[in-house]
Amino acid sequence: MKYNFLKRARSAPVALAIGIAASVAGVGVLLASDHQDTPEVELNPRMDVNDVYAFPGSTADRVALIMTTSSPIAGQSASFDSNLLYQLKIDNAGDANEDLVFQVTFNTGQGSAQRVRVVGPVSPTIIGTQSALVNSSSAIEGPVGTNLGSDTGIQVFAGLRADPFFIDLEQFFNILPDRRPSTGALSGPSTPTASAFRSPGVDILRPFNALAIVIELPKTMLVTSSAADAKFGLWATISR
């Protein structure tokens, strides 16, 4: 896999409070970010789905699925929550219900000692807002921060990577001043209201990392049609 976004060592104080819809890739495409959009995930950042991506893989017949969480992380050390179930869900029937899921769990280890377990793609036992672990002896397991699996089958990476999302957050708060936090580095004095982003923009997230789950696999494992333009929908959930 060639999705090793560089880890970043630089840090700067910042408070993020953006309410934007989560990303979905598939029949209808919504481009958005979902960093810290509710008070609950601000208090529990490991439960925060930041962004979801789907794009062509390392060869023409493969596809890469990515979920990021926990941004902004300053520094080089962070661990996934062992009490959470991270899922990537696939709709290949066009009815907005998951037909296949990847279920990703982690042990209680910290940093590079943590291990990941990935089950899927497999049919879920429950669909919708509730989830249940799928009983499967077929799984990819190994340490975080390492490429796991097969480069011709399913390949997995889970670990710390640079947050790839770009936003000029200072100007965003000038455009929508009611979103500006009341405390923290970005609270600042009130500024004139703006109507557009700056050119060139300033990437406020550039110094920060996120925790990423990356799965690359043959597209044929996700779709029911052999057509070259076969489509699927993708979204992510994190639950207890």
N, C-alpha and C positions, 0 to 999 in steps of 0.2 A: 504494500500500500504506500501511496505517496501523499499522505495527509498529515505529515508531522509538522503542524504549525509550531513555530519556535516558541519555547517558553521564554517569558520575560522576567527579568530580574528587577527592572525599574519599578518604583512605587511612588504613588502620590495620593494624598487624601482626596476622596471624592464621595459624594452621596448620590446614589441613583434612585430615582422614583419615577419610572416611566410606565404608563399604562397603555400598552399596545397589544393587539391580538397576537397570538402565537402563530408561527409559520406553518403552512401546509403546502405540500408539493403534490401535484397530481392533475386530475382533470381540470379543476379550477385552481388557479395559482394565486395565493395570497402572499405577498412579500411584506414581512413585518419583523419586529423584534419584541421580546417579552421579558426584558430584564427588570426584575424586582417591581412587579406591577401591583402587588397588594401588601398590606402591612404584615400578613402572615408569612409570606416568603421573605420579606426583609428580615424578619426575626429568625427564619429557618431557611437560609440560602441554599442548603442542599436539596430543598424541595422545589426550587425554582427552575422551571424550564426556560432557558434563555432563548435559544434559537434551534430550529430544525432545518436540516439541509438534505437535499437529494440531488446528486449529479452523476454524470458518467464516471465509471471507474477506470482502473488502470488499462483495461482493454475495452473494445467496443461492445462486447457482450456482457460487461459487468457494470454494476451500479454501486455507488457509495451512499450510505445513509448515516447521518450524523445528528446527534443531540448534544447541546452544550448546557451546562448547569453551573450554578454557584458563582457566576461573575458578579462583581469584580473581586478577583483574588490578587492580592499584592504579595509578591514573593514566590518562592519555589516549592512550597510544601502545602499540600492539601489532600484530603482523603474523601472518598465517597461515604455516604451514610449506610451502614450495614443494616439498618432497620427499614430501608426504603426499597421499593420495587420500581426500577426504571424500565419503561416499556416503549418500544417503537411499534406502532400499529399500522397495518397495511390494509387498504380497501382495494380489492381488484375486481369488484363487481359494480362499482359506481353507485352504491346505495348509502355511502357515508357510515357504514358499519365495518368494523375490523373483521377481515377474513383470516388474517395471519398476524402473529405478534412475535416480537423478540422480547424475551424477559431477561433482564440483566440485574444480577444481585452481587453483593460484595460481602466479604468477611469482615471481621472486626479489626483486622490489621491496619496499621497507619502508614501513610506515605508509600514508599517503594515496597514495604512488606505486605501491603494489601493485595488480595487476590480477587479476581472477577470471575463470574460464571455466567455464560450466555446460552440460553435455550431458544431455539427457533431457526428459521421461521416455522411456526406451528400454529394449528388452529386453537383459538382460545376456548376455555371452558365456559367463560362468562364474557358477554360483550356489553359495551356501554360504559356507564360511570363506575361500575363495580369491577373488581379484578380478583382473580384467584391464580395461585401458582399452578403452572402446568407440570404434571408429573412426567418427567422425561429423563431417561438415562443417557440420552444423547445431548451432550453439551460441550461447549468449548470453555476450558478453564485454564487459568494461569495468572501470573503476576501482572499488576497494572504497569503501565509504561512500556509494555512489550508488545510487538506484533505477534498475535496468536492465530492458530489455525492454518489454513492452506491457501496459497496464493492462486490456486485454481478452483477452490471451493469457497467456504466461508472464512473470512479473515476478520479479526477483531483487534481493536486497540481501545484501551480505556486509560485515561490519565490526564495530567495537567498539560494544557496547551494554551497558546495565546488566544485571547478572545478575538475572533475574526470580524465581529460586527463593528461598523464604523458609524459614529454619530457625533455631531458637533453639539454636545449636550448644553453647553453654555448658551448657544444661540437658540436651542430648542426652548429653554426656559424664558428667553426673551420673546419668543413667538407666543408661547403659552405660559405666561407668568404665574398663573394659578397652580401650575405643576411644580414650581420652584420649592425645594424643601425649606422648612422653617429653621433648621439647624444644619451645621456641617459646612464643608468647604464651599459648596455651591449655593448656600443660602444668600450670602452677600447682601449688598445694598440693592434696592430696587433699581432697575435699569429701564431705559426707554423700550417700549414695545416694538418688536421687529415684525416684519411681514414675510421674511424669507431667510434662508440660511446664508451664511457668509461664503464667499468664493475667494480663495480656496477655504474649505472647511477645516476645522480642527478636530482631530480624532481623539476625543476625551478618553476612550477606552484603550488607547494604544499602550499605556504602561501595564495593563492588567491581563491576568490569565483567567481561564475558565477550566472546569473539568469537562472533558469531552468523551463521548462514547461513539466510536466509529466502527461501522460494519460494512464490509465490502463483500459482494457475492454475485453470482451470475443472475442476470435479470430474470431468466426463465424460472427461477425459484420463487418469484414474487407474482408473476402474471399468469393468467389462464389462457392467453392467446399467444401464438407463435409469431404474430405480426410484428414487424420492426417498430411500429409506432404504438404498440400496446402500452396502455397507461395504468397507473396505480395512484392511489391517494396515500399520503403519509402524515402521521401526527405522532406526538409523544406525550406520555403521561408519567408522573411520578406519584406514587401512593404508598401509604403505610399498610 
